[in-house]
């Protein structure tokens, strides 16, 4: 069997897998966009649902990545290369012209999707950090109100007498 007879079906499988990854990463991007809407008007139920959806999509991406790595191992073996030597440039040099075009389109699309998803996720992280900072400020303020109230009131509800720290030196003016 020739190299191309063994390699072309593997590259076709890789292209199919990359296209499925594109679908999953588009789904992830939509999930992250929806997450931002929820973060702007949060409810616990909607946040939990969004997190569950995001975890599911990430799991799908992870499974596809594992499949892609197995294919790359097979391709590396077919080309008599080390796994880490297999990249798009190498694949394109051994692929048919239609396969080259598809591989390059997949790479371009995936790069764009991943960059956009990272940026959207970073924006959501900043929104969460701002919310947590604001929430911590509110908790600190309430704590200061409660601690100063306990200093002013006795458990009975009466005003606590203020302890005098100084001495009276002169009573007449």
CORNORQUI-V540566 format. One record per pair of residues at least 24 apart in sequence whose ideal C-beta (glycine too) atoms are under 10 Angstrom apart, sorted by the first residue. I is the first residue (numbers start at 1). J is the second residue. D is the distance in whole Angstrom. If there is no record, write none. Layout:
# CORNORQUI-V540566
{{I	J	D} {I	J	D}}
This chain:
# CORNORQUI-V540566
{{3	78	7} {3	79	8} {3	80	9} {3	94	7} {4	78	10} {4	94	8} {4	95	9} {4	96	8} {6	74	9} {6	75	9} {6	77	10} {6	78	5} {6	79	9} {7	74	9} {7	75	7} {7	78	5} {7	79	7} {7	91	9} {7	94	6} {7	95	8} {7	96	10} {7	99	9} {8	94	9} {8	95	7} {8	96	6} {8	99	7} {9	74	10} {10	71	6} {10	72	9} {10	74	6} {10	75	5} {10	77	10} {10	78	6} {10	79	10} {10	91	9} {10	94	10} {10	95	10} {11	71	9} {11	75	7} {11	78	10} {11	91	6} {11	92	9} {11	94	8} {11	95	5} {11	96	8} {11	99	5} {11	100	9} {11	102	9} {11	103	7} {12	95	9} {12	96	9} {12	98	10} {12	99	7} {12	102	9} {13	67	9} {13	68	10} {13	70	10} {13	71	6} {13	74	9} {13	75	9} {14	67	9} {14	68	7} {14	71	5} {14	72	7} {14	74	9} {14	75	7} {14	86	10} {14	91	7} {14	95	9} {14	99	9} {14	102	10} {14	103	8} {14	106	9} {15	71	10} {15	91	10} {15	95	9} {15	98	9} {15	99	7} {15	101	10} {15	102	5} {15	103	6} {15	105	9} {15	106	6} {16	67	10} {16	71	10} {16	102	10} {16	106	10} {17	64	6} {17	65	9} {17	67	6} {17	68	5} {17	70	9} {17	71	6} {17	106	9} {18	64	9} {18	68	7} {18	71	10} {18	102	8} {18	103	8} {18	105	9} {18	106	4} {18	107	8} {18	109	9} {18	110	7} {19	102	8} {19	105	9} {19	106	6} {19	109	9} {19	110	10} {20	60	9} {20	61	10} {20	63	10} {20	64	6} {20	67	9} {20	68	9} {21	60	9} {21	61	7} {21	64	5} {21	65	8} {21	67	9} {21	68	7} {21	106	8} {21	109	9} {21	110	6} {21	113	9} {21	114	10} {22	64	10} {22	105	9} {22	106	7} {22	109	5} {22	110	6} {22	112	10} {22	113	7} {23	60	9} {23	64	9} {24	57	6} {24	58	9} {24	59	10} {24	60	5} {24	61	5} {24	62	10} {24	63	9} {24	64	6} {24	65	10} {24	113	9} {25	57	9} {25	60	10} {25	61	7} {25	64	9} {25	109	9} {25	110	7} {25	112	9} {25	113	4} {25	114	7} {25	116	9} {25	117	6} {26	57	10} {26	109	9} {26	113	6} {26	116	10} {26	117	9} {27	53	9} {27	54	10} {27	56	9} {27	57	5} {27	60	8} {27	61	9} {28	53	10} {28	54	7} {28	56	10} {28	57	5} {28	58	7} {28	60	9} {28	61	7} {28	113	8} {28	114	9} {28	117	6} {28	120	9} {28	121	9} {29	57	9} {29	113	6} {29	114	9} {29	116	6} {29	117	5} {29	120	7} {29	121	9} {30	57	9} {30	117	10} {31	55	10} {31	56	9} {31	57	5} {31	58	9} {31	117	9} {31	120	10} {32	57	9} {32	116	9} {32	117	6} {32	118	9} {32	119	9} {32	120	5} {32	121	6} {32	122	10} {32	123	9} {32	124	6} {33	116	10} {33	117	10} {33	120	6} {33	124	9} {35	120	8} {35	121	9} {35	124	6} {35	127	9} {35	128	10} {36	120	7} {36	121	10} {36	123	7} {36	124	5} {36	127	7} {38	124	9} {39	123	10} {39	124	6} {39	125	10} {39	127	5} {39	128	7} {39	130	10} {39	131	7} {40	127	8} {40	131	10} {42	128	10} {42	131	8} {54	121	9}}
